[in-house]
Amino acid sequence: MLTDAALKHLKPKEKIYKVTDRDGMYVLVKPSGTLSFRLDYRMNGRRETVTFGKYGPAGLSLARARELCIDAKRAINEGRSPAIEKQREKRRLLEAKSFGELGGSGFPRRPWPTVRAPCGVPSSSENFCWYGVTVS
C-alpha cells in the first residue's frame, strides 16, 4: 500500500513502470517524472484502463485518487465503464465551453452609432444626440 512519502520518493527510470496500491489502483511512473493514478479493469471481456489524474500539488492527492478508485469500482459493479463515462463528461464539457464561446463572442456585435446628429443642443462632451435622442 502506497503512502504520500513513498510517492514523493518515486524516481523516474528509463522506461515506464508501475507501483501498485490497494483495490487494483496503481501509479504509473513515466521517464519524465510524472506520476499518474490508474485502474485496469475488465468490461465485456476487454481490458480497459481509466486514468484518474496526476499526482502533485496541482493534481490529485493519494486520498482523492483512492476515492475516485472506489467510485470507479462501484460503477464497474453496476455495469458502467468509468473510462467511457469520463470521455463523455470531457466531451460534454468541451461542447458546453465551445457553445459558450460561440454565444458570447462568436457573433459579430453591432457597434454603437458613431455619427451624432445635431439636435439643437450645443456640442459638448456631456450633451450629444444619437439619431434625434438627446443624451446628457
C-alpha positions in Angstrom: 0.0 0.0 0.0 1.3 3.4 -1.0 1.8 6.5 1.2 2.5 10.1 0.4 6.1 9.7 1.5 6.5 6.7 -0.8 5.0 8.6 -3.7 7.4 11.6 -3.2 10.4 9.3 -3.3 9.5 7.5 -6.5 12.2 8.3 -9.1 11.8 8.2 -12.9 13.6 5.4 -14.8 14.4 5.0 -18.5 11.2 3.0 -19.0 7.7 3.4 -17.7 6.9 1.4 -14.6 4.0 0.7 -12.2 3.8 0.8 -8.4 0.6 -0.9 -7.1 -1.7 0.4 -4.4 -4.8 -1.2 -3.0 -8.1 -2.0 -4.8 -6.3 -2.6 -8.1 -5.2 1.0 -8.4 -1.6 1.7 -9.4 0.7 4.6 -10.0 2.3 4.9 -13.5 5.7 6.5 -13.3 6.9 8.0 -16.6 10.5 8.8 -17.6 9.6 12.5 -17.4 8.8 12.0 -13.6 5.0 12.3 -14.0 3.0 10.1 -11.6 -0.5 9.1 -12.8 -3.1 7.2 -10.9 -4.7 4.5 -13.0 -7.0 1.5 -12.7 -7.2 -1.5 -15.0 -10.5 -3.5 -15.2 -12.4 -5.8 -17.4 -15.6 -4.9 -19.1 -17.4 -7.1 -21.6 -14.3 -9.3 -21.9 -12.0 -6.4 -22.7 -9.3 -4.9 -20.6 -9.9 -1.1 -20.1 -8.0 1.5 -18.2 -9.2 4.6 -16.5 -6.7 7.4 -15.5 -7.8 9.4 -12.5 -5.2 12.2 -12.8 -1.7 13.2 -12.0 -0.1 13.3 -8.5 1.2 16.6 -7.2 0.2 20.0 -5.8 -1.7 20.9 -9.0 -3.2 17.4 -9.4 -4.7 14.7 -7.2 -3.8 13.7 -3.7 -3.5 10.0 -2.8 -6.7 10.1 -0.7 -8.7 11.7 -3.6 -7.4 9.1 -6.1 -8.5 6.3 -3.7 -12.0 7.9 -3.5 -12.1 8.1 -7.3 -11.0 4.4 -7.4 -13.8 3.4 -5.1 -16.3 5.3 -7.3 -15.0 3.6 -10.4 -15.2 0.2 -8.8 -18.8 0.9 -7.9 -19.6 1.9 -11.5 -17.9 -1.3 -12.8 -20.1 -3.4 -10.4 -23.2 -1.6 -11.8 -22.1 -2.4 -15.4 -20.9 1.1 -16.4 -17.5 1.8 -17.8 -15.7 4.6 -15.9 -13.4 5.3 -18.8 -16.2 5.8 -21.2 -18.1 7.9 -18.6 -15.0 10.1 -18.2 -14.7 10.5 -22.0 -18.4 11.5 -22.2 -18.0 14.0 -19.4 -15.0 15.6 -21.1 -16.9 15.8 -24.4 -19.9 17.3 -22.7 -17.8 20.0 -21.0 -15.9 20.8 -24.3 -19.2 21.2 -26.2 -20.6 23.4 -23.4 -17.5 25.5 -23.5 -17.5 25.8 -27.3 -21.2 26.7 -27.3 -20.5 29.4 -24.6 -17.7 30.8 -26.7 -20.0 30.8 -29.8 -22.8 32.6 -27.9 -20.5 35.0 -26.1 -18.1 36.3 -28.8 -18.7 34.2 -31.9 -21.4 36.5 -33.4 -20.4 40.0 -34.6 -21.8 42.7 -32.5 -23.3 45.8 -33.9 -21.3 48.8 -32.9 -22.9 51.8 -31.4 -23.5 54.5 -33.9 -20.7 57.0 -34.1 -22.5 59.6 -36.2 -24.1 62.2 -34.0 -26.8 64.3 -35.5 -27.2 67.9 -34.2 -30.3 68.2 -32.1 -30.1 71.9 -31.4 -28.0 71.3 -28.3 -24.6 72.9 -28.1 -21.9 70.4 -28.9 -20.0 69.3 -25.8 -18.8 66.0 -24.3 -21.7 66.0 -21.8 -24.6 66.7 -24.3 -24.8 64.9 -27.6 -27.5 63.4 -29.7 -28.0 60.0 -31.3 -30.5 60.0 -34.1 -32.7 62.6 -32.6 -32.5 61.5 -29.0 -30.6 63.8 -26.7 -28.4 62.2 -24.1 -26.8 64.2 -21.4 
